[in-house]
Amino acid sequence: MTLDSDVASDPATLWRAWHATRDVRMRDALVLRYREFARMLAARTYSRRYARELEFGDYEQFAQIGLLEAIDRFDPSHGVRFEMYARHRIQGAILTGTESLSESQRQISARLAARRERAQSLVEARGETPTQPSDPLELLADVAIGLAIGFMLDDAALYVEGEPTDPSPTPYDRLELAQLRGRLDRLVDELPEAERRVVRHHYYQHVPFDQIALACGLTKGRISQIHHSALRRLRRLAAS
């Protein structure tokens, strides 16, 4: 059944029909009617944005969410124009949504940057150890294993904080992962002080190597070597 054209064309009639029936067709008609208003607010906020990593589509999506919430809560009997009522809700939804999305993207970017830094440190430190074989396959294996330990240390840090983020399909798998992460955390405690400090700062507190170097009064290259040494020692400790 289609919406009556008279109802759709008259805002007051449309609002009364929506409040009386809560018919989804009335709600859709209101969304269609005020969609450009929400889009205009999204465009205005987008033009004044500080974070450049989000696209206009993100702003528009959050504006539509705010519009839906405003439609659901608006009461026309109070004598206030809908645009005045909805403006703050739509702008609030845009700001809240984009701040949350920006923070998530910053965390993802920071984690990716940290993993690139770790991989680079493993390659550089491996190349500065002449006693190690120069076979490219052994170098690849060294880096791969080092990164795998790094991934587990990331998860171990979250587990220790009480926030396991890698759900497994069965309770047995979850228990096994929890035990492995707990064991890895205990192995970190067995590292020499300098190695333990670098691992704790970098993996558990997400501090970049250059900041660790500044705090310790060392060069970033030296911190990279300590990081590589710590991962190799963890491999030996785990094997024993």
C-alpha positions in Angstrom: 0.0 0.0 0.0 1.4 3.4 -1.0 1.5 6.5 1.1 -1.4 8.9 0.4 0.0 11.9 -1.5 -1.8 14.4 0.7 -0.3 13.0 3.8 3.2 12.9 2.2 3.0 16.5 1.0 1.9 18.1 4.3 4.5 18.0 7.1 1.9 18.6 9.9 -0.3 15.8 8.6 2.7 13.5 8.2 3.8 14.2 11.7 0.4 13.5 13.2 0.1 10.3 11.2 3.5 9.1 12.4 2.7 9.8 16.0 -0.7 8.2 15.8 0.3 5.0 13.9 4.1 4.7 14.2 3.8 3.3 10.7 7.2 2.7 9.1 6.0 4.2 5.9 5.4 7.5 7.7 8.9 7.4 9.2 10.4 6.7 5.8 8.5 9.7 4.4 9.9 11.9 7.1 13.4 10.7 6.5 13.0 11.4 2.8 11.6 14.9 3.6 14.5 15.9 5.9 17.3 14.0 4.3 18.7 17.0 2.6 18.6 19.0 5.8 20.7 16.3 7.5 23.1 16.2 4.5 23.5 20.0 4.7 24.5 19.7 8.4 26.9 16.9 7.5 28.5 19.1 4.7 28.9 22.0 7.1 30.6 20.0 9.7 32.8 18.2 7.1 34.0 21.6 5.8 35.2 22.5 9.3 36.7 19.2 10.1 40.1 18.8 11.8 40.7 15.1 11.1 41.3 14.5 7.4 41.2 10.7 7.4 37.4 10.5 7.2 35.4 10.9 4.0 32.2 12.9 3.6 30.2 9.6 3.4 31.1 8.9 7.0 29.7 12.3 8.1 26.6 11.8 6.0 26.0 8.4 7.5 26.2 9.7 11.1 23.9 12.6 10.1 21.3 10.1 9.0 21.6 8.3 12.3 21.0 11.5 14.1 18.0 12.3 11.9 16.4 8.9 12.6 16.9 9.5 16.4 15.4 13.0 16.1 12.4 11.7 14.2 11.7 9.0 16.8 11.8 11.5 19.7 10.3 14.6 18.2 6.9 15.8 19.6 5.3 18.3 17.3 2.7 19.2 19.9 5.3 21.3 21.7 5.2 23.9 18.9 8.9 23.8 18.0 10.0 23.4 14.4 11.6 20.0 13.7 14.7 21.6 12.1 15.4 23.5 15.3 14.9 20.4 17.4 16.9 18.1 15.1 19.9 20.3 14.5 21.6 19.7 17.8 20.9 15.9 17.7 22.2 15.5 14.2 25.3 17.6 14.8 25.9 15.7 18.1 25.5 12.3 16.2 28.0 13.5 13.6 30.6 14.6 16.2 30.2 11.6 18.4 30.4 9.2 15.4 33.4 10.8 13.7 35.3 11.1 17.0 34.8 7.4 17.7 35.7 6.4 14.1 38.8 8.7 14.1 40.0 7.2 17.3 39.6 3.7 16.0 41.4 4.5 12.8 44.2 6.2 14.8 44.6 3.1 16.9 44.7 0.9 13.8 47.3 3.2 12.2 49.4 3.2 15.3 49.4 -0.6 15.6 50.3 -1.0 11.9 53.1 1.5 12.3 54.4 -0.3 15.3 54.4 -3.6 13.4 56.3 -2.1 10.5 58.8 -0.7 13.0 59.3 -4.1 14.6 59.8 -5.8 11.3 62.4 -3.1 10.3 64.2 -3.5 13.6 64.4 -7.2 13.2 65.9 -6.9 9.7 68.4 -4.2 10.7 69.5 -5.9 13.9 69.8 -9.2 12.1 72.1 -7.6 9.5 74.3 -6.1 12.2 75.1 -9.5 13.7 78.0 -11.0 11.6 78.0 -14.3 13.5 74.6 -15.1 12.2 74.2 -16.9 8.8 73.4 -14.6 5.9 71.0 -17.0 4.2 67.9 -15.0 3.1 65.6 -17.8 4.0 67.0 -17.8 7.6 66.6 -14.1 7.7 62.9 -14.4 6.6 62.3 -17.1 9.2 63.9 -15.0 11.9 61.7 -12.0 11.0 58.6 -14.2 10.7 59.1 -15.8 14.1 59.9 -12.5 15.7 56.7 -11.0 14.3 54.7 -14.0 15.5 56.0 -13.5 19.0 55.2 -9.8 18.7 51.6 -10.6 17.8 51.3 -12.9 20.8 52.8 -10.3 23.1 50.2 -7.8 21.9 47.5 -10.3 22.8 49.2 -11.1 26.0 49.2 -7.5 27.0 45.4 -7.3 26.4 44.9 -10.5 28.3 46.8 -9.3 31.3 44.6 -6.2 31.3 41.5 -8.4 31.3 40.5 -7.7 27.7 41.1 -10.8 25.6 40.3 -9.7 22.0 40.9 -12.9 20.0 37.8 -15.0 20.5 38.2 -18.7 19.7 35.5 -21.2 18.5 35.6 -23.4 21.6 36.1 -23.0 25.3 39.2 -25.4 25.0 40.8 -23.1 22.5 40.1 -20.0 24.7 41.7 -21.8 27.6 44.7 -22.8 25.6 45.2 -19.3 24.3 44.8 -17.8 27.8 47.4 -20.3 29.1 49.8 -19.5 26.3 49.5 -15.8 26.8 50.0 -16.1 30.5 53.1 -18.3 29.9 54.5 -15.7 27.5 53.9 -12.9 30.0 55.8 -14.9 32.6 58.7 -15.4 30.1 58.9 -11.7 29.6 59.5 -11.4 33.4 62.6 -13.6 33.0 64.3 -11.3 30.4 67.2 -9.1 31.5 66.2 -5.7 32.7 67.0 -3.8 29.5 65.2 -6.3 27.3 62.2 -6.5 29.7 61.9 -2.7 29.8 61.8 -2.4 26.0 59.3 -5.3 25.6 57.1 -3.9 28.4 57.1 -0.4 27.1 56.6 -1.3 23.4 54.2 -4.1 23.5 52.3 -3.5 26.7 52.2 0.3 26.7 52.5 0.8 22.9 55.4 3.2 23.2 57.4 3.7 19.9 61.1 2.9 19.8 62.2 6.5 19.4 60.3 7.5 22.6 61.8 4.5 24.5 65.2 5.5 23.2 64.7 9.1 24.5 63.6 7.9 27.9 66.5 5.5 28.2 69.1 7.9 26.9 70.0 5.5 24.0 69.8 5.6 20.3 66.9 4.2 18.4 69.2 1.8 16.7 70.3 0.4 20.1 66.7 0.0 21.2 66.1 -1.9 18.0 69.0 -4.2 18.8 67.7 -4.8 22.4 64.2 -5.5 20.9 65.7 -8.1 18.5 67.7 -9.7 21.3 64.6 -9.9 23.6 62.6 -11.7 20.9 65.4 -14.2 20.3 65.8 -14.8 24.0 62.0 -15.4 24.3 62.3 -18.0 21.6 65.0 -19.8 23.5 63.1 -19.6 26.8 59.9 -20.9 25.1 61.8 -23.8 23.5 63.4 -24.8 26.8 
